Amino acid sequence: MKASARAHGAITIVNAISIGKGAAMGIDLYTEVTVEIGGKDIDVMIKENPDEDTTLAKVAVSKVLKLAHMNCGAYVEISSNIPIGKGLKSSSAAANAIVLATARAADLNLNDIEMLNIAVDAAIEAGVTITGAYDDACASYYGGIVITDNLKRQIVRKDKAPEDLFVILLVPESKSYTKFFDKNVLKSIASFIEDVYSMTLNGEYWKALTLNGILHSVVLNYDAKKAINAMKAGALAAGLSGTGPAIAAVCRKDALDNVVNTLSEKRCKLIIAKPNNKKAYSWRGGRVAGFD
């Protein structure tokens, strides 16, 4: 009773914390999970980050096993190239992949909505999200650009992400965990974020991403100059992803070198990704691809 699954990361277009509605776009960084059901306990190994909290994984697995009426444990192995605690939806990708893999291993037939709801419930119970991060969960699960009402758990609009673009990620060494975040600090910009959210409903994704990033950078005391300079260098959009600290810039190929050079900074990792439109998926058995 062993299965694996893969789900992708995402970047923020509109942060949902202040208004309960948000938007995100899938990127091709991913998390891969293998679950083997058996034993009494749920043991979790996060390969690249063995010291990270495993509560989310344990809660997600236990929820699926309970649905399957299986009174047992599991061994969970997680491997990912999504930086943790950077605003790049590592928790959503992990929750989705864990639920998918556990359901496949338990031979439990769940539809997409059921999978997503279990993943979001697990994230809330584990304390890694404030609004349920339904926008992040959907962008990770379905890929593409998704606009959601997180409080109602509804997709308001979904578009295919332009695959000819590049996503440059500036990833500082510091981390920002949602479970330690005080949502009240964002109250002052909520009315502005409502306007930014309205832009996404009109398909103005890049304008929304940039304005959202600037507003959240100011309130959260991040320097917005890097994102603004990326725009000057030719990016279509640039701004803080999630509650940071990562900055995401979207650009065409002809501006890639300029944007990369502009964003490069000492003691920061630079990742070049692509938009992702592939849906999360699972398969029987062990991992077919990894990061060894």
N, C-alpha and C positions, 0 to 999 in steps of 0.2 A: 504494500500500500504506500507507494512512493510516487510523487509527481513534482513537476517544476512549473514555474510561470515567470513571465517577464512583463513588467510595466515600465512606462517611461516617465521621465521628469517633465517639468514645465516651467515657464516663466510667467510672472504676473503681468497682466494688462491693467486690471483694476483690482486693488486690494479690497477684499470684502469685509474686513474687520469692522470698519466704522459704520457701514450701512447695511450689512447682511446680504449684499449682492456683489458679485464680482465677475471677473473675466480672466482667462488664462490661455496660454498657447503651449501645446506640447512640443518638446524638443527631444532629440534622439539620444540623450543620455538615458541610461536605464538601470533598473534594479532587477536582479534575477534571484529567485528563491526556490529552494528545494525543500519539500516537506516529506518526512517519512513518519507515518503514523505507527505508534506502538509505545510500550512502556507505560509508566505511571505519570511521569512528569513531562512538562513542555520545556525542552532545552533549546536554547537559541545561540547560534554562532553568527556574529556579524564579521565577516572575514576581514574587511579592510579597516574596521573600527571596533575591535573586540571589547573596548571599554564603554561603548555607548549603551544607553538604557535599552533593555529588551522588553519593556512592559507592553509596548504596542504589539509586538509580534505575539507575545503570550496571550494577550486579550483577543486578538484576531483569530488565532488558531482555536482557542477555547470556544469562541462563539460558533465557529463552523462545526467543530466536533459535537457541540451540544445539539445543533440543528440535525446532525446526522445520527443522534442518539448513540454516540460512541463514548463510553466512559473509559477513556485512556489518555495517554500523552502523545507526544510527538517530538521528533528532532527537526529543527529548522535551521537551514543554512542560508544566509543572506550574503549576496555579493553585489556590489554596486559601484558605478563610476559617477554617481551623483554626489557631490559634496554635501555632507550632513550639516544642518544648522546654518545654511547660507541663504535660504529663501528660494531654493530651486526644487521644492516639492518632494524632497527625499522621503518624508513621512507618508505622503499620499501614494507614491510609487511603491513603497514597501508594503503598506496596508493592502493595496490592490493585489500585488503579486502574492502576498501571503494568503489572502482569502482565495484567490484563484487556484493556487497550488494545493491548499488544504482541501478545498471542495473537490478538486480532481482526484486527489489521493483517497478521499472518503467516498468517491463515486456518488457525490451529491449533485443532483441536477438543479442548478440555480440559473436564473436569467441575469442579464446585465444589471438591471435595477437592483435586484436582490444582492448581487455581489457588491455593488457600490454602497448600498445601505449598510451592509455588514462592515465594510471597510471604514465608512464614515463613523458609524457607531463605535467601532473599536478605537478610532482616533480620538473621539470625544472622551470615551471612558479612560483612555490612557493619558489624557490631558495634553495632547500634542497639537490641538486645534482649538480655536475660540468659536468660530461660526460653524464648524463642521467641515470647512474647507471643501465644500461640494464643487466649487469651480476648479480647484486644484485636482480633486479626485477625478472629475470628469475629463479634464485635459490629459491627465495621466492615463486614464482607462481607455478613452476613445481616440485620443490624439486630436489634432486640429485645434481650432480656436473655439472656445466655448464661453458663452455668457450665461450666468446662472443666477437664480434666486436661491441663495444658500439656506435661508430659513425655511423655505417651502420645499427645498431639494428638487428644484425644477430647472431644466435647461430651457432658457429663454430663446437662445439662438445658437446655432452651430455652423461654422464655416470650415472649409478646408484651408489649412495653413499653406501659404505660398512656398513651395519646395525649392524654388530657385534662390531663396534668400539664405543668409547666414546669420547665426546668433552668436555674438561674441560675449563671453561671460568673464567679468573681472571678479575674482573670488579672493577676498582678503583672508588673512589667517584667523581672524576673530569669528565667533559663532553667535547666532541669535536664535534662541529656542522659544517657540511660541508659548510653551507652557509657563515661561517666566515673564511673559509680556503683559503689560498693563494696557488694556484696550482703551481706557479712559483718555490716554494721551492723544488719541486720534479724534476725539469729539469735536475739536475746533475746526477740523477740515471736512467734516461729514457732508455739509451742504455742497462743498466744492466737488467732493467725490461723487455725489449724486449727478452733478453735471457731467463729470468725466464718464460715468457709467452710461449716461444717455448717448454720449458720443459712440460708444461701442454698438449700441442698438442701430445706429446709422452706418455702421461699418467703418468708422474712423478709428481703427485699432491703433495705429501708430501714434496718432495725436494723443489718444487716451493713455497709452503706455507711458509716453513722455511726461505728460502732465501729472499723472498718478505718481510717477517716480519722483518728480520735483517736489510735489506736495508732501509726500511721505519722507523724503530726505530732509526737508526743512524741519518738520515736526519731530523727527527721530534723531536729529542732530548728525546727519550724514552730510558729507560734502557733495553737493549736486554738480560741482564744476566738471567732474569727470564725464558725467552723462551729457552735459551741455557741450563739452569739447568734442565728444563723439559725434554729436549732431553736426557740429561745425566741420568735422572731418568727413562727413558724407553719410552718416547713419540715417536711416529712415525714422528711427525711434531709439531712445535710450533712457533708462531709468532704473531705479531701485526695484529689485524683485522681492516680493513678499515684504517682510520687515527687515530685509537686508541680511547680511551686509553686501551680498552680491549685486553687481550692476549688470544688466542685460542690455545689449545694443543689437538692433536688427539692421542689416544692411545688404545691399546688392554686392555682387562679386567685384565690380569695378571700384568699390569703396573699401573693400575688405582690408587691404594692407594699411590704408590710412587710418582706419578705425582701430585696427589692432595696435598700431604704433602709438596712437593717441591714448588708448586705454592702458597700455603696458605700464606697470608700476612695480617697484621693488617690494619684495615680500608678499606679493600677490600672485596667485595663479591665474593664468589666462587660458580659457578653454574656448575652442571654436566648435560650435555645434550647428546642427541643422534643425529646421522645424520638423516635427514628426506628425504624420497622419495615420500611423499604424495603431491598431487597437491592441490592448493588452491581451495576452493569450497564455494558455497552459498546455502541458503535454505530460504523458505518462513517463515515469522513470526519472533518472537523474538529469543533471545539467548537460546540455548539448553545446553550450558556449559559456565562457567565463572570463575571469580576469587573472588567471594563474600566470 
